Amino acid sequence: MEKSKPRIIKDYEKLDKQIQEQIKLTYPEGFSQYLITFLNQNGKYVSALPFETDEYYYLVRMTQDEADMIVSADEDYDDEGILKNEVKEIFEDKYADLDYLSEKTGESTKDEPEDN
């Protein structure tokens, strides 16, 4: 049985810049439609964006409104809330060696048969 990863529950602004960039690459069309809800240690429901690395399982605390505001205020996203192509290419090059990202962005490093 696989050992579960440590969970990190944190606000988006408090994450390292590299983790923020990786999250943007994982969610190039914004965050709000991917939020999940969980019960925190105080028994309160909290919404968060899930993000998994090789070492950690992140739950990035944000409400629907905060998710929309983060994207709309971020210059890496266009007016429609889509990650700009030039930014996406920079991040893909920067994090090309991270297997957990290549799986999520559709550029698998494994040789898999294509569906025809």
C-alpha positions as CSV (number, residue, x, y, z in Angstrom):
1,M,0.0,0.0,0.0
2,E,1.3,3.4,-1.0
3,K,2.2,5.8,1.8
4,S,0.0,8.9,1.7
5,K,1.7,12.2,1.1
6,P,1.7,15.0,3.7
7,R,-1.0,17.5,3.1
8,I,-0.3,21.2,3.0
9,I,-3.2,23.6,3.4
10,K,-2.1,27.1,2.5
11,D,-3.3,30.3,1.0
12,Y,-2.3,30.9,-2.6
13,E,-0.4,34.1,-1.8
14,K,1.7,32.3,0.7
15,L,2.9,29.6,-1.7
16,D,6.4,29.7,-3.2
17,K,6.4,31.4,-6.7
18,Q,7.5,28.0,-8.3
19,I,4.5,26.2,-6.8
20,Q,2.2,29.1,-8.0
21,E,3.6,28.7,-11.5
22,Q,3.2,25.0,-11.5
23,I,-0.4,25.4,-10.4
24,K,-1.0,27.8,-13.3
25,L,0.4,25.2,-15.7
26,T,-1.9,22.6,-14.2
27,Y,-4.9,24.8,-14.3
28,P,-4.4,27.0,-17.5
29,E,-8.1,27.8,-17.7
30,G,-8.4,29.2,-14.2
31,F,-9.1,27.7,-10.7
32,S,-12.7,28.2,-9.8
33,Q,-14.2,25.2,-11.6
34,Y,-11.7,22.8,-9.9
35,L,-12.3,23.8,-6.3
36,I,-13.1,21.1,-3.8
37,T,-14.7,21.3,-0.4
38,F,-13.4,19.5,2.7
39,L,-13.8,19.6,6.5
40,N,-10.9,21.2,8.3
41,Q,-9.7,20.3,11.8
42,N,-12.2,22.7,13.3
43,G,-15.1,21.0,11.6
44,K,-15.7,23.8,9.2
45,Y,-16.1,23.4,5.5
46,V,-13.3,25.0,3.4
47,S,-13.0,25.3,-0.3
48,A,-9.6,24.7,-1.9
49,L,-7.8,24.0,-5.1
50,P,-6.1,20.5,-5.1
51,F,-2.5,20.3,-6.4
52,E,-0.2,17.3,-6.1
53,T,3.6,17.1,-6.4
54,D,5.8,14.1,-5.9
55,E,6.2,15.0,-2.2
56,Y,3.1,16.8,-1.2
57,Y,-0.6,17.1,-1.7
58,Y,-1.5,20.8,-1.5
59,L,-5.0,22.1,-0.7
60,V,-4.8,25.8,-1.7
61,R,-7.4,27.6,0.3
62,M,-9.7,29.9,-1.8
63,T,-13.3,30.6,-2.3
64,Q,-14.9,30.8,-5.7
65,D,-14.7,34.6,-5.7
66,E,-11.0,34.5,-4.6
67,A,-10.2,32.0,-7.4
68,D,-11.7,34.4,-10.0
69,M,-10.0,37.4,-8.5
70,I,-6.6,35.7,-8.4
71,V,-6.8,34.9,-12.1
72,S,-8.3,38.2,-13.2
73,A,-5.5,40.1,-11.3
74,D,-2.7,37.9,-12.6
75,E,-1.0,39.2,-15.8
76,D,-0.1,35.7,-16.8
77,Y,-3.8,35.1,-17.7
78,D,-5.6,36.9,-20.5
79,D,-9.0,38.7,-20.2
80,E,-10.9,35.4,-20.6
81,G,-9.0,33.9,-17.7
82,I,-6.8,31.6,-19.9
83,L,-3.1,31.3,-19.3
84,K,-1.3,33.2,-22.1
85,N,0.4,30.9,-24.6
86,E,3.8,32.6,-24.2
87,V,3.6,32.2,-20.4
88,K,2.5,28.6,-20.7
89,E,5.5,27.8,-23.0
90,I,7.9,29.4,-20.5
91,F,6.5,27.4,-17.6
92,E,6.5,24.2,-19.7
93,D,10.2,24.7,-20.5
94,K,11.0,25.7,-16.9
95,Y,9.3,22.6,-15.4
96,A,9.8,20.1,-18.2
97,D,11.7,17.8,-15.9
98,L,8.8,17.4,-13.4
99,D,7.0,14.1,-14.2
100,Y,4.0,15.0,-12.1
101,L,3.4,18.1,-14.2
102,S,3.9,16.5,-17.6
103,E,1.1,14.0,-16.7
104,K,-1.3,16.7,-15.9
105,T,-0.6,19.0,-18.9
106,G,-1.1,16.2,-21.4
107,E,2.5,15.9,-22.4
108,S,3.2,12.5,-20.9
109,T,6.9,11.4,-20.8
110,K,5.8,7.8,-21.1
111,D,5.3,6.1,-24.4
112,E,1.6,5.6,-24.5
113,P,-0.5,4.4,-27.5
114,E,-2.5,7.2,-29.1
115,D,-6.2,6.9,-29.5
116,N,-7.2,7.0,-33.2
